[in-house]
Amino acid sequence: MFEEFEEMTPEEVARRLEEGGHTGDRNQPHRCPIAQYVASKVPAKPFTLVLTGTEGTRVRTDMYTPDRTDVDYAHPPSVAGFIRAFDAGRYPFLEEK
């Protein structure tokens, strides 16, 4: 799912998310720009929740669908770095208005 971010820096991830219109709220794992990106890629609806591990090395996507599908996606260091920087306020242009 995160292949396009593999060779990027956190800043490049931020710009790609901006280009895709993925905004969100800081310190809200289910409302961050990465969560919005995942929601746009995962066909299961109505709800997608994204949580990061304490080391920022895993993203867990819980899709609350009739069959309660759970899928784990590993994400590259660039995404982990983006999440930490976004939560610290580094990319205000991606914050939900």
trRosetta pair geometry for C-beta under 8 A, 3 or more apart (Angstrom, degrees):
i j d omega theta_ij theta_ji phi_ij phi_ji
1 38 6.9 37 167 -118 142 82
1 41 5.9 123 -150 122 102 152
1 73 4.8 -31 32 -141 129 150
1 75 7.8 -53 80 -90 98 88
2 5 4.8 -49 179 41 88 114
2 6 7.0 126 125 -57 81 69
2 59 7.9 112 -43 23 136 138
2 73 6.6 128 -11 154 104 123
2 74 7.8 -115 36 99 126 53
2 75 4.5 86 -13 -127 169 82
2 76 5.9 -161 126 4 126 89
2 79 5.6 -51 -152 -43 144 148
3 6 5.7 -16 -162 -28 45 116
4 8 7.8 23 136 -20 62 128
4 16 7.1 171 131 -172 118 156
5 8 5.0 -73 -157 33 58 123
5 12 7.9 158 -139 102 72 98
5 13 5.2 42 -137 -104 116 103
5 16 7.1 -154 -91 58 87 155
5 75 7.3 3 79 -166 135 94
5 76 5.6 -171 108 43 94 122
5 78 5.1 -158 163 85 97 125
5 79 5.4 72 127 -57 153 97
6 76 5.0 156 -119 -59 48 156
6 78 7.3 136 -167 19 8 129
7 78 7.9 18 92 -30 10 149
8 12 3.7 -134 -163 89 105 125
8 13 5.2 133 115 -54 135 74
8 16 7.0 -57 -124 -11 165 136
8 76 7.9 114 46 90 80 139
8 78 4.6 109 82 -170 79 162
9 12 4.8 99 49 5 73 100
9 13 7.2 -127 97 -5 42 85
9 78 6.0 -169 -162 -127 11 107
9 81 7.6 -68 -180 93 58 145
10 13 5.4 -50 -150 32 37 116
10 14 6.5 42 150 -23 66 100
10 78 5.5 -170 -68 -163 52 65
10 79 7.9 159 -109 -84 75 12
10 81 3.7 -110 -64 112 126 107
10 82 4.1 178 -148 -70 87 65
10 84 7.9 -65 -122 53 151 87
10 85 5.3 109 154 12 145 142
11 14 5.5 -48 -153 30 35 115
11 15 6.7 32 150 -16 64 103
12 15 5.7 -51 -148 37 36 110
12 16 6.3 38 153 -19 66 104
12 78 7.2 -36 62 -165 99 135
13 16 5.8 -57 -149 37 31 111
13 17 6.3 31 153 -18 65 106
13 78 5.2 155 -43 149 127 103
13 79 6.1 167 -131 -92 155 55
13 81 7.7 138 22 76 141 90
13 82 4.1 -84 89 -70 139 146
14 17 5.8 -57 -150 37 29 110
14 18 6.3 32 151 -21 64 106
14 33 7.9 79 -127 80 60 161
14 82 5.9 -179 -55 -137 79 109
14 85 7.6 -73 -60 95 128 128
14 86 7.3 169 -100 -75 104 100
14 90 7.9 -102 -85 109 153 100
14 91 4.6 -147 -140 -110 134 147
14 93 8.0 91 168 67 111 103
14 94 6.2 -115 -155 -36 89 140
15 18 5.4 -51 -147 35 34 115
15 19 6.4 38 152 -21 65 102
16 19 5.6 -49 -149 33 33 114
16 20 6.5 23 153 -10 63 108
17 20 5.8 -63 -150 44 32 107
17 22 4.3 -84 -167 67 87 112
17 23 7.9 132 147 -71 105 40
17 33 4.5 61 179 161 145 133
17 34 7.5 -66 -102 -71 139 53
17 36 7.9 96 -160 72 107 109
17 37 6.1 -79 -117 -63 95 124
17 82 7.8 131 -14 -178 138 145
17 94 6.1 32 107 -122 123 132
18 21 7.7 43 -179 -69 31 25
18 22 7.6 -87 -64 50 22 71
18 93 6.2 13 -110 120 129 114
18 94 6.1 -101 -78 -83 85 92
20 37 6.6 68 98 -108 150 90
20 40 7.3 -177 166 63 125 167
22 33 4.4 100 130 -163 97 86
22 34 7.7 82 152 -67 137 20
22 36 4.2 164 -151 94 89 117
22 37 4.7 12 -124 -61 162 80
22 40 7.1 -105 -88 -5 111 137
22 94 7.3 1 101 -151 68 106
23 33 5.8 -35 -132 -93 15 95
23 36 6.7 27 52 14 35 167
23 94 5.2 -174 -124 -174 68 57
23 95 6.5 16 -170 111 103 9
23 96 5.0 134 131 -80 111 61
23 97 7.5 -16 155 -7 159 75
24 28 6.8 -152 164 73 102 106
24 31 4.9 156 -162 144 98 63
24 32 4.2 127 114 -154 154 21
24 33 4.4 -141 7 -47 114 51
24 34 7.7 -60 4 23 158 52
24 35 6.3 108 -112 47 149 101
24 36 5.5 -156 -64 -16 108 119
24 86 7.8 39 70 166 110 139
24 94 6.7 -3 32 149 73 94
24 95 7.3 -64 78 -129 43 40
24 96 5.7 -14 -160 -36 11 103
25 28 4.0 20 90 29 109 137
25 31 4.3 12 32 113 104 123
25 32 6.8 -91 61 -81 52 51
25 95 6.9 61 -112 -151 40 77
25 96 5.3 -37 -62 21 75 120
26 32 7.4 61 -109 -106 28 92
26 86 6.3 -162 -109 143 81 76
26 87 5.2 129 -163 -131 88 46
26 88 8.0 -156 -150 11 128 16
26 89 6.4 -1 -101 -75 157 63
26 95 6.5 -26 -28 -110 94 106
27 87 5.1 97 -65 -145 66 98
28 31 3.9 -12 118 48 124 108
28 32 6.1 166 77 -49 69 74
29 32 6.2 -32 -136 -4 27 114
29 35 6.6 119 156 -60 50 131
29 49 7.3 50 114 179 100 80
29 50 5.7 -141 164 95 84 68
29 51 4.7 45 159 -107 152 56
29 52 6.3 -150 -124 6 116 78
30 35 5.4 133 -166 -144 29 159
30 48 7.9 168 -151 106 86 55
30 49 4.5 -37 -109 -136 111 75
30 50 6.1 147 -106 38 46 64
30 51 7.6 -11 -60 -63 75 73
31 35 6.0 -38 -51 65 6 146
31 36 7.7 33 -165 -48 41 94
31 96 7.2 -50 164 -18 111 142
32 35 4.9 103 53 4 68 102
32 36 7.3 -131 101 -3 39 87
32 50 6.9 -98 47 81 99 124
32 83 6.6 51 155 -129 161 87
32 86 6.3 105 -157 113 115 144
32 87 7.6 -40 -108 -67 133 85
33 36 5.4 -52 -147 37 38 112
33 37 6.3 44 151 -23 67 102
33 86 6.6 -135 22 -133 111 158
33 91 8.0 -52 -2 101 148 138
33 94 5.0 -37 -56 176 143 127
34 37 5.4 -48 -148 34 36 116
34 38 6.4 37 152 -19 66 102
34 50 6.0 -150 109 136 94 160
34 59 7.1 -118 147 -121 132 147
34 75 7.9 19 -159 -127 138 166
34 79 6.3 97 -115 -165 136 104
34 82 7.1 129 -59 100 117 121
34 83 6.1 -35 -5 -83 144 100
35 38 5.7 -51 -148 36 32 111
35 39 6.3 35 152 -21 64 106
35 48 6.8 167 -172 109 82 98
35 49 7.3 -24 -140 -155 121 30
35 50 3.8 -155 -100 28 84 125
36 39 5.6 -50 -146 35 32 115
36 40 6.6 33 153 -21 63 104
37 40 5.9 -59 -156 33 30 110
37 41 6.6 16 152 -11 64 112
38 41 5.8 -69 -150 42 33 105
38 42 5.8 16 162 -12 74 115
38 48 5.7 -158 113 147 103 141
38 50 5.3 131 31 -73 151 130
38 59 7.4 -155 -75 146 145 138
38 61 5.7 -153 175 -105 142 128
38 73 7.7 -173 -120 32 120 148
39 42 6.3 -58 -128 41 26 100
39 48 4.3 -177 -95 47 81 134
42 48 5.5 125 62 -100 139 143
42 61 6.5 180 -70 170 157 148
42 63 6.3 -144 155 -87 140 129
42 71 7.8 177 -124 51 128 140
44 48 7.1 118 86 -80 90 97
44 63 3.9 45 106 -177 139 147
44 65 4.7 -80 -166 -54 113 137
44 69 5.8 -124 -109 57 164 136
45 48 7.6 -57 -107 -33 54 92
45 63 7.9 -64 -68 -160 16 104
45 65 7.4 83 67 -93 25 97
46 64 7.3 -42 59 82 72 95
46 65 8.0 141 10 -95 55 65
47 63 7.2 153 85 -152 59 51
47 64 4.6 1 65 43 112 111
48 61 5.9 -18 -165 -163 98 100
48 62 7.6 151 -156 74 48 48
48 63 5.7 -16 -104 -101 74 76
49 61 7.1 149 72 -153 52 47
49 62 4.7 -12 56 56 107 97
49 64 7.4 56 -8 -21 108 102
50 59 5.7 -12 -161 -172 97 108
50 60 7.3 151 -149 73 46 50
50 61 5.8 -13 -96 -98 73 73
51 59 7.1 152 73 -156 42 57
51 60 5.0 -15 58 54 95 99
51 62 7.7 25 3 -3 108 105
52 56 5.3 10 169 -117 128 58
52 58 7.0 145 -155 78 54 55
52 59 5.8 -30 -96 -99 67 71
52 80 7.1 135 -154 -121 133 76
52 83 5.6 123 -54 148 160 165
53 56 6.5 -134 70 -42 74 16
53 57 5.7 -41 61 48 128 69
53 58 4.3 57 -16 45 125 97
53 59 7.9 -112 -8 -69 81 33
53 60 7.7 94 -53 -18 82 101
55 58 7.8 61 64 6 93 82
55 80 7.8 -23 130 -146 63 143
56 80 3.4 109 146 -155 108 108
56 81 7.7 109 147 -49 145 37
56 83 6.1 -175 -140 67 112 125
56 84 6.1 -29 -99 -47 157 107
57 74 7.2 -18 158 -149 74 86
57 75 7.6 -177 -175 59 33 72
57 80 6.2 -3 -79 -82 42 146
58 72 6.5 -20 -171 -169 111 110
58 73 7.9 143 -167 82 65 44
58 74 6.1 -53 -114 -111 66 60
58 75 7.3 126 -142 19 19 83
59 72 7.5 152 84 -162 50 63
59 73 5.3 -20 71 73 99 90
59 74 7.5 135 25 -133 77 13
59 75 4.9 44 -7 -15 116 124
59 79 7.3 -57 -39 131 132 138
60 70 7.5 -12 -174 -170 97 98
60 72 5.4 -31 -112 -110 70 81
60 73 7.9 168 -98 29 24 66
61 70 7.7 157 88 -160 59 53
61 71 5.2 -16 70 73 105 87
61 72 7.2 171 25 -100 74 28
61 73 6.2 32 -6 4 115 106
62 70 5.6 -17 -116 -116 69 84
63 69 4.8 -10 67 76 114 97
63 70 7.2 -171 29 -90 74 34
63 71 6.8 23 -3 13 112 101
64 68 7.1 -7 -133 -115 49 60
65 68 6.7 -149 63 -55 65 21
65 69 5.3 8 41 15 121 101
75 79 4.0 -68 158 67 125 146
75 80 6.5 150 98 -43 105 79
76 79 5.5 102 60 6 67 97
76 80 7.5 -129 109 1 39 90
77 80 5.4 -56 -146 41 41 113
77 81 5.9 42 156 -20 72 106
78 81 5.7 -54 -146 39 29 112
78 82 6.3 34 152 -23 63 104
79 82 5.5 -48 -146 33 33 114
79 83 6.5 35 154 -21 64 102
80 83 5.8 -53 -151 32 31 111
80 84 6.6 27 154 -14 64 105
81 84 5.9 -55 -147 38 33 108
81 85 6.1 26 157 -14 67 110
82 85 5.9 -63 -146 43 29 107
82 86 5.9 29 158 -22 68 109
82 91 7.8 3 -162 -11 82 147
83 86 5.8 -53 -141 36 27 110
83 87 6.3 25 160 -16 62 108
84 87 6.0 -59 -150 39 27 109
84 88 6.4 20 153 -14 63 112
85 88 5.6 -62 -148 41 32 110
85 90 3.9 -48 173 37 92 145
85 91 6.5 72 123 -16 101 100
86 89 7.9 71 177 -51 30 13
86 90 6.4 -81 -79 50 29 89
86 91 5.2 -37 -106 38 75 113
86 94 6.4 -57 -130 80 113 135
89 92 6.5 15 -173 -67 74 88
91 94 4.5 16 130 17 113 115
91 95 7.5 157 106 -32 69 78
92 95 5.3 -34 -157 4 52 120
